[in-house]
């Protein structure tokens, strides 16, 4: 008995589709930056790969770890979950834009003083998130941990800080020091 080889299925030509691109103007750390990007480029990749601002970290690339947190118009956002083209009229601030080695932002100084980091990978996102979180508290936005949501002033307890920072994961578990750093800034220990 002779078994013949199966007939090969005809191969269809796969159409080649060129990526759609556009000129994008982003204001990052107070500076207008012009890029030509694939429309699918995340803000995270635009910052890291095109503008070489590598302080913003790519952790999970799914919005679960917070390592890529930046400030957009003063509000914290996971830059891996948004497209760069969506932020042309926005003010984008990365960890590099908060302070410099000679003039640290108060939150950066507090993280150093309180040893709010170990490996440091999550630290840029933690700091940007903490800055944005304190602005939310100042604006009176309650969280799930806010005891009195109708109060004009939110008590910034450790539970409140932990809840508000829960979107930022520290794999080294430096959480007590992170909370202490945020508390220092919130209580005006650092100006």
Secondary structure, DSSP 8 states (H G I E B T S, - for coil): --------------------EEEEEEEETTEEEEEEEETT-BHHHIIIIIS--TTS--SSSSSSS-TTEEEETTEEEEGGGSBGGGGTTSEEE-HHHH-BTTB--HHHHHHHHTT--SS-TTHHHHHHHHHHHHHHHHTT---TT-S-TT-SS----HHHHHHHTTTS--TT--HHHHHHHHHHHHTTS--
